[in-house]
Amino acid sequence: MCGIIGIVGKEQVADRLVDGLRRMEYRGYDSAGVCTVHDGQLIRRRAPGKLVNLVRELARDPAPGTTGIAHTRWATHGAPTAANAHPHATEVLALVHNGIIENFRQLKDALSARGRKFESDTDTEVVAHLLSEQVEAGKSPEEAVKATLPQLRGAFALAIAFKDYPDMLIGARLGSPLVLGFGDGETYLGSDALALAPLTQKIAYLDEGDWVVVTQGGARIFDKDNNPVEREVTTSGASAAEIEKGNYRHFMQKEIFEQPTVVAQTLRSYIRQVDQSVALPQFDFDLSSINRVTIVACGTSYYAGMVAKYWFEQFARLPADIDFASEFRYREPVMEPGGLSLFISQSGETADTLAALRHCKAQGQTIAVVVNVPTSSMAREADLLLPTHAGPEIGVASTKAFTCQLAVLAALAAHMAVKRGLMDRAEEAGVVTHLLQAPASLNAALAHDDQIAAMAHLVAPARDVLYLGRGQDYPLALEGALKLKEISYIHAEGYASGEMKHGPIALIDEAVPVIVLAPSGPLFEKTVSNMQEVRARGGKIVLISDREGLDEAGEGCLATIEMPKVHPLIAPLVYAVPVQLLAYHVACVKGTDVDQPRNLAKSVTVE
């Protein structure tokens, strides 16, 4: 959601704080701000809108100082205005916050009754006032934090600067990630390792409930009970070069074209080519004893889970449920003994998914996590960690993380089938062969980029677009619609092809393009029949299929997009490419902000 960074340094920090924000702007870009401590003053600069506005503000009015905090915002409480931009400040301190304070209304009412004056509509400002009351009463910053944190309900990562303590920051986390970084006579706080990559590779991840006193010389860490603790210092491996666009127009475009490479490197972790078998990371429970899989995720990760449900049931003959993380806990799901709860997330910090994970853990479920950040909260709490190796994904609309998730999930389903005695060695070798063909097939799909770009103008004027698919292509129809909505702002919906005649067909007219995902195979003829129903009512069809499918059903379509002929197992990975590219090129035609679409953020750390 929001991104925060803090530096206690030897040199001026404002430019470095802004550079850190630039690396986190994918987390939110409604406003941005910095606050430094200099000559006994809190020097605060804020600007609504994207980071470039803050850069202009700092050029007009610099913020000197060797200690400071900064923030890029995704708005929850309060419109994205300068007054609501972080850092929030009082006479004695300033702070930045990622997360949400759920009981802020009660706290604000109580503070107002005690005469505290508020300048913003945010939930965050109540924390500044609670801390300030303690400091103004003569308590030290550490004592103020000890007294304030137990009053807060919700999720937060905080970085706090104090006017009278120019060489110190305090950080705290509960439900939102916070990373410590260690440099040469400098110490850093950040929402993720990527923000700190140019500053240091030496980092430590704070545990849930931790708070920390940061000085030039290092950090003192305390747990939720205020006991001094140590946290392991590791090498982050995050590279500043990984978040450069190179020669690509947008991060999203770069990440789409990285898919053959990152899927290949992900599969290398799950396939033993020497004996054509599937292998998983080490774990200490018996997979063959699992009797049910419960899949939980949000957004694009949810659609990866929908595909995986087909694989678990088809290969491993395991009953599989799937839920949106935001709804999962509230239907009071029945969690039977012997179940595997599988959570899918790019960031590993998605608040709804993390809350669902902890619910399942409390119910005695075995926890598996498919995640792109192996140091994330979800990763650290899993019984079985299944990392993807997509690398940093900066574009807000997920692309390469999705295909890597599918690769891991296919390997997991096959491995569970082997463990359950439902897949022999020859069948396993066949699955491995198909998976190893995926990178080349993704390359073949990408070769049609120019073709997709050339027909994007046919879809761009539409107000509504429908996507149709059957079987494993149905989740891809949903994912295609999501991609188009996210970055082009065109209303789009995905449907199971056979469901069109049960209501949605009423929406069909000549102004509604219909994107049909129909690789040749067992379900092709049925999908074509549904396509003809659309055509008979004046619908304009864009058919995505292989050469065999286009030869049979491509005549009379508004446009066709050719895909390589692939095995059904890897079809979801391959057919992700054209729906990603179509959304991308439509957005380019419309001139929308591809990498930072309105109202969205990359890592959703509030419920």
C-alpha positions in Angstrom: 0.0 0.0 0.0 1.9 3.1 1.1 5.7 3.2 1.1 7.9 4.5 3.9 11.6 5.1 4.4 13.8 6.6 7.1 17.5 7.4 7.3 19.7 8.3 10.3 22.8 9.3 8.4 26.1 11.2 8.1 25.1 13.2 5.0 22.1 15.1 3.7 19.1 12.7 3.4 16.4 14.5 1.4 17.6 13.3 -2.1 18.2 9.8 -0.8 14.7 9.7 0.8 13.1 10.8 -2.5 15.2 8.1 -4.4 13.8 5.5 -1.9 10.3 6.8 -2.6 10.9 6.4 -6.3 11.6 2.7 -5.8 8.4 2.3 -3.8 6.0 4.5 -5.8 4.3 1.4 -7.1 2.9 1.1 -3.5 0.9 4.3 -3.9 1.1 7.6 -5.7 -1.7 9.7 -4.4 0.8 12.1 -2.6 4.3 12.2 -1.2 6.2 13.9 1.5 9.5 14.2 3.5 10.4 15.5 6.9 13.9 16.1 8.1 15.3 17.1 11.5 17.6 20.1 11.3 18.8 22.8 13.7 16.1 21.9 16.3 13.3 22.0 13.7 11.1 19.6 11.9 11.3 20.6 8.2 8.4 19.1 6.3 7.7 19.2 2.6 4.6 17.6 1.0 2.8 17.5 -2.3 -0.4 15.9 -3.7 -0.2 13.6 -6.7 2.8 11.8 -8.0 6.4 12.0 -6.7 7.5 14.5 -9.3 5.4 17.1 -7.5 7.3 16.6 -4.3 10.6 16.8 -6.3 9.5 20.2 -7.6 8.5 21.3 -4.1 11.9 20.4 -2.7 13.6 22.2 -5.6 11.8 25.4 -4.6 12.1 24.8 -0.9 14.8 22.3 0.2 14.8 20.2 3.3 18.3 20.1 4.9 19.2 17.5 7.5 21.0 14.2 8.1 18.0 12.5 9.7 14.6 12.2 8.0 11.5 10.2 7.0 9.5 10.0 3.8 6.3 8.6 2.5 4.4 7.8 -0.8 0.7 7.4 -0.2 -2.2 5.3 -1.3 -5.2 7.0 0.3 -7.5 5.2 2.7 -8.8 7.9 5.1 -9.0 11.3 3.5 -8.7 12.6 0.0 -5.3 12.8 -1.7 -4.6 16.4 -0.8 -1.5 18.2 0.6 -3.1 18.4 4.0 -3.6 14.6 4.1 -0.2 13.8 2.8 2.4 12.3 5.1 4.5 13.0 7.1 2.0 14.2 9.8 3.5 16.4 12.4 3.0 18.1 15.7 5.3 20.6 17.5 7.5 17.8 18.8 7.5 14.9 16.2 6.6 13.8 12.7 5.7 10.3 11.5 4.8 8.3 8.4 2.5 5.3 8.4 1.7 2.4 6.1 -1.5 0.6 7.1 -4.7 1.5 8.7 -5.7 2.4 12.3 -9.1 0.8 12.7 -10.1 2.5 16.0 -8.9 6.0 14.9 -12.4 7.5 15.2 -12.7 6.7 19.0 -9.1 7.8 19.5 -9.7 11.1 17.6 -12.8 11.9 19.5 -11.0 11.4 22.8 -8.0 13.5 21.6 -10.3 16.3 20.4 -12.1 16.3 23.7 -8.7 16.8 25.3 -8.1 19.9 23.1 -5.9 18.4 20.4 -6.3 20.1 17.0 -6.2 18.1 13.7 -5.2 19.4 10.3 -6.0 16.3 8.3 -8.8 13.7 7.7 -6.4 10.8 8.0 -6.3 8.0 10.6 -2.6 8.4 10.9 -2.7 11.8 12.6 -4.2 10.4 15.7 -0.9 8.4 16.3 1.1 11.6 16.0 -1.1 13.2 18.7 -1.1 10.2 21.0 2.7 10.1 20.9 3.0 13.9 21.3 0.8 13.9 24.4 3.3 11.5 26.0 6.4 13.5 24.9 4.9 16.8 26.0 4.2 15.2 29.4 8.0 14.7 29.8 8.3 11.1 28.6 11.2 9.9 26.4 10.5 8.8 22.9 10.9 5.2 23.9 8.4 5.6 26.8 6.0 7.4 24.5 6.1 4.5 22.0 5.6 1.9 24.8 2.5 3.8 26.0 1.0 4.4 22.5 1.4 1.2 20.6 -1.0 -0.8 22.8 -3.8 1.7 22.1 -3.7 1.1 18.3 -5.9 -1.5 16.5 -5.3 -2.4 12.9 -2.2 -2.6 10.8 0.7 -0.3 10.8 4.4 0.3 9.9 5.6 3.5 11.5 8.7 5.6 11.2 8.8 8.5 13.7 11.2 11.5 13.9 11.5 13.6 17.1 12.4 17.4 17.0 14.7 17.2 20.1 16.4 13.9 19.1 18.0 14.7 15.7 20.1 11.5 15.6 17.3 9.0 16.2 14.2 7.5 14.6 11.8 5.0 16.0 10.1 2.3 13.8 7.3 -0.1 14.7 5.3 -2.7 12.8 2.1 -4.7 13.3 0.5 -6.3 10.2 2.6 -4.2 7.7 6.2 -4.9 6.7 9.2 -3.0 7.9 12.8 -3.6 7.2 16.0 -2.4 8.9 19.1 -1.6 6.9 22.6 -1.2 8.2 25.3 1.0 6.5 28.6 2.6 7.3 27.7 4.9 10.2 24.1 5.0 8.9 21.0 3.0 9.7 17.8 2.8 7.6 14.1 1.9 7.8 12.0 0.9 4.7 8.9 -0.8 3.7 10.9 -3.3 1.7 14.5 -4.2 0.8 14.0 -2.8 -2.7 13.7 0.8 -1.3 17.0 0.3 0.6 18.9 -1.5 -2.3 21.1 1.5 -3.3 21.9 2.2 0.4 22.7 -1.2 1.8 22.5 -5.0 1.3 22.6 -5.7 5.1 19.1 -5.9 6.3 16.9 -7.4 9.1 13.2 -8.0 9.0 11.2 -6.9 12.0 8.8 -9.5 13.4 5.2 -8.9 14.1 4.8 -6.5 17.0 8.4 -5.4 17.0 9.5 -1.8 17.5 13.0 -0.4 17.0 15.2 2.6 18.1 17.4 3.5 15.1 20.6 5.6 15.5 23.7 6.1 13.4 25.4 3.3 15.2 22.7 0.7 14.7 19.4 -0.4 16.2 17.9 -1.6 19.4 14.9 -3.9 18.7 12.1 -4.7 21.1 9.3 -7.3 20.8 5.6 -6.6 21.4 6.2 -7.1 25.2 9.0 -4.5 25.1 11.7 -7.1 25.7 15.0 -6.5 23.9 15.5 -8.9 21.0 17.8 -9.6 18.1 16.7 -10.2 14.5 18.8 -12.0 12.0 20.8 -9.8 9.7 20.8 -11.1 6.1 21.9 -10.0 2.7 18.9 -8.7 0.8 20.0 -9.5 -2.8 17.8 -6.6 -4.0 19.4 -4.8 -6.9 18.7 -1.3 -8.0 19.2 -2.4 -11.6 16.3 -4.8 -11.3 13.9 -1.9 -11.1 15.0 0.0 -14.2 12.9 0.0 -17.4 15.8 -0.5 -19.7 14.7 0.1 -23.3 11.1 -0.6 -22.6 8.4 2.0 -22.6 6.8 0.8 -19.4 7.6 -1.6 -16.5 4.5 -3.6 -17.5 5.8 -4.1 -21.0 9.3 -5.1 -19.6 7.7 -7.6 -17.2 5.5 -9.1 -19.9 8.6 -9.8 -22.0 10.5 -11.2 -19.0 8.1 -14.1 -18.7 10.0 -16.7 -20.7 13.1 -16.1 -18.6 11.5 -15.9 -15.1 9.2 -18.9 -15.8 12.3 -20.9 -16.8 14.2 -19.9 -13.7 11.2 -20.7 -11.5 10.8 -24.1 -13.1 14.5 -24.9 -12.5 13.7 -24.8 -8.7 10.9 -27.4 -9.1 12.1 -29.8 -11.8 14.9 -32.4 -11.7 15.8 -32.7 -15.4 18.2 -35.6 -14.7 15.3 -38.0 -14.0 12.4 -35.9 -15.4 10.7 -35.5 -12.0 9.1 -32.8 -9.9 10.7 -31.7 -6.7 9.6 -29.4 -3.9 11.6 -27.5 -1.3 12.2 -29.4 2.0 9.3 -29.6 4.4 8.4 -31.8 7.4 4.9 -33.1 6.8 3.5 -35.9 4.7 1.9 -34.6 1.5 0.2 -37.9 0.9 -1.9 -37.4 4.1 -3.5 -34.2 2.8 -7.2 -34.8 2.1 -8.4 -31.4 1.0 -6.8 -28.2 -0.4 -8.2 -24.8 0.4 -6.9 -22.0 -1.9 -7.0 -18.4 -0.8 -5.9 -15.3 -2.7 -6.8 -11.9 -4.1 -6.9 -10.3 -7.5 -4.7 -11.9 -10.2 -3.4 -14.4 -7.6 -6.9 -15.6 -7.1 -7.2 -16.5 -10.8 -4.0 -18.4 -10.6 -5.6 -20.3 -7.8 -8.7 -21.0 -9.9 -6.5 -22.7 -12.5 -4.8 -24.7 -9.8 -8.1 -26.0 -8.6 -8.5 -27.7 -12.0 -5.0 -29.3 -11.6 -5.5 -30.5 -8.0 -8.7 -32.2 -8.9 -7.6 -33.5 -12.3 -4.1 -34.8 -11.3 -4.2 -35.4 -7.6 -7.9 -36.1 -7.3 -8.0 -33.9 -4.3 -11.1 -31.8 -3.5 -10.1 -28.1 -3.8 -12.0 -25.0 -2.6 -11.0 -21.5 -3.5 -12.0 -18.3 -1.8 -11.3 -14.6 -2.1 -9.1 -13.7 0.9 -11.3 -10.7 1.7 -14.4 -13.0 2.2 -12.8 -16.2 3.5 -12.9 -15.7 7.3 -16.4 -14.2 7.3 -18.2 -17.2 5.9 -16.8 -19.3 8.8 -15.4 -22.0 6.6 -15.3 -25.6 7.9 -11.6 -26.6 8.3 -11.3 -30.4 8.4 -8.3 -32.1 10.0 -5.7 -33.1 7.4 -6.3 -30.1 5.2 -3.7 -28.0 3.3 -4.4 -24.3 3.1 -2.7 -22.8 0.1 -2.1 -19.0 0.0 -1.0 -17.2 -3.2 0.5 -13.7 -3.2 3.0 -11.7 -5.1 4.1 -9.6 -2.2 3.5 -12.0 0.7 2.1 -9.0 2.6 -1.5 -8.7 1.3 -3.5 -8.0 4.5 -6.6 -10.0 3.7 -4.5 -13.1 2.6 -2.3 -12.8 5.7 -5.3 -12.6 8.0 -6.8 -15.7 6.3 -3.5 -17.6 6.7 -3.5 -16.9 10.4 -7.1 -18.0 10.7 -6.3 -21.3 9.0 -3.2 -21.8 11.2 -5.3 -21.3 14.3 -7.6 -24.0 12.9 -4.8 -26.5 12.7 -4.3 -26.5 8.9 -1.0 -27.1 7.2 0.0 -23.9 5.5 1.6 -23.6 2.0 2.5 -20.3 0.4 3.2 -19.5 -3.2 5.0 -16.1 -3.0 7.4 -13.9 -4.9 9.1 -12.4 -1.8 10.7 -15.3 0.2 11.3 -13.0 3.2 7.7 -11.8 3.4 5.4 -12.3 6.4 3.5 -15.1 4.6 6.7 -16.8 3.7 8.0 -16.7 7.3 4.7 -18.2 8.7 4.4 -21.1 6.2 4.9 -24.8 6.7 5.7 -25.2 3.0 7.3 -22.2 1.2 7.0 -22.3 -2.6 8.8 -19.3 -3.9 8.4 -18.0 -7.4 11.4 -16.4 -9.0 9.8 -13.6 -10.9 12.1 -10.9 -9.5 10.7 -7.4 -8.6 7.4 -6.6 -10.2 7.0 -2.9 -10.4 4.0 -2.5 -12.8 0.9 -2.4 -10.6 -1.0 -4.8 -12.9 0.6 -8.2 -12.2 2.0 -10.2 -15.2 5.1 -12.2 -14.7 4.2 -13.0 -11.1 1.0 -14.7 -12.4 2.7 -17.0 -14.9 5.4 -17.9 -12.4 2.6 -18.7 -9.9 1.0 -21.0 -12.5 4.3 -22.8 -13.1 4.7 -23.5 -9.3 1.1 -24.6 -8.9 1.3 -27.0 -11.8 4.5 -28.5 -10.3 2.8 -28.8 -6.8 -0.3 -30.5 -8.3 1.8 -33.0 -10.2 3.9 -33.7 -7.1 0.9 -34.3 -5.0 -0.5 -36.7 -7.6 2.8 -38.6 -7.4 2.7 -38.7 -3.6 -0.9 -40.0 -3.7 0.0 -42.8 -6.2 -2.1 -41.3 -8.9 0.7 -40.4 -11.4 3.3 -42.9 -12.5 6.8 -42.2 -13.6 5.9 -41.9 -17.3 3.0 -39.5 -16.6 5.2 -37.4 -14.3 7.9 -37.3 -17.0 5.2 -36.2 -19.5 4.2 -33.3 -17.1 7.8 -32.3 -16.8 8.3 -32.3 -20.5 5.2 -30.0 -21.0 6.3 -27.6 -18.3 9.8 -27.4 -19.8 8.2 -26.4 -23.1 6.5 -23.4 -21.5 9.3 -20.8 -21.8 9.7 -21.4 -25.6 5.9 -21.3 -26.0 5.8 -18.0 -24.1 8.4 -16.7 -26.5 6.3 -17.8 -29.4 3.3 -16.0 -28.0 5.3 -12.8 -27.5 6.3 -12.9 -31.2 2.7 -11.8 -31.9 3.1 -8.5 -30.0 3.0 -6.4 -33.2 -0.1 -8.1 -34.4 -1.9 -7.4 -31.1 -0.7 -3.8 -31.1 -2.0 -3.3 -34.6 -5.6 -4.3 -33.6 -5.7 -2.6 -30.2 -7.4 0.4 -31.7 -10.4 -1.8 -32.5 -11.0 -2.4 -28.8 -9.9 0.9 -27.3 -13.2 2.9 -28.1 -15.4 0.3 -26.3 -17.2 1.1 -23.1 -17.7 -2.6 -22.3 -15.7 -5.7 -23.2 -16.6 -9.3 -22.5 -14.1 -12.2 -22.2 -15.2 -15.8 -22.7 -13.4 -19.1 -21.9 -14.1 -22.7 -20.9 -12.4 -25.0 -18.5 -8.9 -23.7 -17.6 -9.4 -20.8 -20.0 -12.3 -19.5 -17.9 -10.0 -18.1 -15.2 -7.9 -16.6 -18.0 -11.0 -14.8 -19.3 -11.4 -13.3 -15.8 -7.8 -12.4 -15.7 -8.0 -10.7 -19.1 -11.0 -8.7 -18.0 -9.2 -7.6 -14.9 -6.1 -6.5 -16.8 -8.2 -4.4 -19.2 -10.1 -2.8 -16.3 -6.9 -2.1 -14.3 -4.9 -0.2 -16.9 -7.3 1.0 -19.6 -10.3 1.8 -17.4 -12.7 0.0 -19.8 -15.4 -1.9 -18.0 -14.8 -5.6 -18.7 -16.2 -8.9 -17.5 -15.1 -12.5 -17.9 -17.6 -15.3 -18.2 -17.6 -19.1 -18.6 -18.6 -19.4 -22.3 -21.5 -21.7 -21.6 -23.0 -19.2 -19.1 -23.4 -16.5 -21.7 -26.9 -17.7 -22.6 -28.0 -17.6 -19.0 -28.2 -13.8 -18.8 -25.0 -12.0 -20.0 -25.9 -12.5 -23.7 -28.5 -9.7 -23.1 -25.5 -7.3 -23.1 -24.4 -8.2 -26.6 -24.6 -5.7 -29.4 -22.3 -4.4 -32.1 -20.6 -2.0 -29.7 -19.4 -4.7 -27.3 -16.2 -6.5 -28.4 -16.1 -10.1 -27.2 -12.6 -11.6 -26.6 -12.8 -15.4 -26.9 -10.0 -17.7 -25.5 -10.3 -21.0 -27.4 -7.3 -23.1 -28.0 -8.0 -26.1 -30.2 -8.8 -29.2 -28.2 -11.6 -31.0 -26.4 -13.6 -27.9 -25.5 -13.0 -26.0 -28.7 -16.2 -26.9 -30.5 -18.4 -26.0 -27.5 -16.7 -22.6 -27.2 -17.1 -22.0 -30.9 -20.8 -22.7 -30.5 -21.0 -20.0 -27.8 -19.1 -17.7 -30.1 -21.6 -18.2 -32.8 -24.4 -17.3 -30.4 -22.6 -14.0 -29.8 -22.1 -13.4 -33.5 -25.7 -14.1 -34.3 -26.6 -11.1 -32.1 -24.2 -8.7 -33.7 -21.3 -9.1 -31.3 -17.8 -8.3 -32.6 -15.5 -11.2 -31.8 -11.7 -11.2 -31.2 -10.7 -14.9 -31.4 -7.5 -16.0 -29.6 -6.5 -19.5 -30.7 -3.8 -21.5 -32.4 -3.6 -21.9 -36.2 -5.9 -24.9 -36.2 -8.6 -23.0 -34.2 -8.3 -19.9 -36.3 -8.6 -21.9 -39.6 -11.8 -23.5 -38.3 -13.5 -20.5 -36.6 -11.6 -17.3 -37.4 -13.6 -16.2 -40.5 -15.8 -13.2 -39.9 -14.1 -12.1 -36.6 -13.3 -8.5 -35.9 -9.7 -9.7 -35.3 -7.8 -12.9 -34.6 -4.7 -13.4 -32.5 -2.6 -16.5 -33.2 -1.0 -18.5 -30.4 1.3 -21.5 -30.6 -0.2 -25.0 -30.4 0.5 -26.1 -26.8 -0.5 -28.9 -24.4 -3.6 -28.0 -22.3 -1.4 -28.1 -19.1 0.6 -25.0 -20.2 -2.2 -23.3 -22.1 -3.0 -21.0 -19.1 0.6 -19.7 -19.0 0.7 -19.1 -22.8 -2.8 -17.6 -23.1 -1.9 -15.1 -20.3 0.4 -13.4 -22.8 -2.2 -12.2 -25.3 -4.6 -10.9 -22.7 -1.8 -9.0 -21.0 -0.6 -7.6 -24.3 -4.1 -6.7 -25.4 -4.7 -4.7 -22.2 -1.3 -3.1 -22.5 -1.7 -1.9 -26.1 -5.3 -0.7 -25.5 -4.1 1.3 -22.6 -1.3 2.8 -24.7 -3.8 3.7 -27.4 -6.0 5.4 -24.8 -3.0 7.2 -23.2 -3.6 6.0 -19.7 -0.9 5.6 -17.0 0.0 2.0 -17.6 2.4 1.4 -14.7 0.5 3.5 -12.1 -3.2 3.2 -12.9 -5.5 5.4 -11.0 -6.8 4.4 -7.5 -4.6 1.2 -7.4 -1.4 0.1 -5.6 0.8 -2.9 -5.8 0.8 -4.3 -2.3 -2.5 -4.1 -0.6 -1.6 -4.0 3.1 -5.0 -2.9 4.4 -8.2 -5.0 4.6 
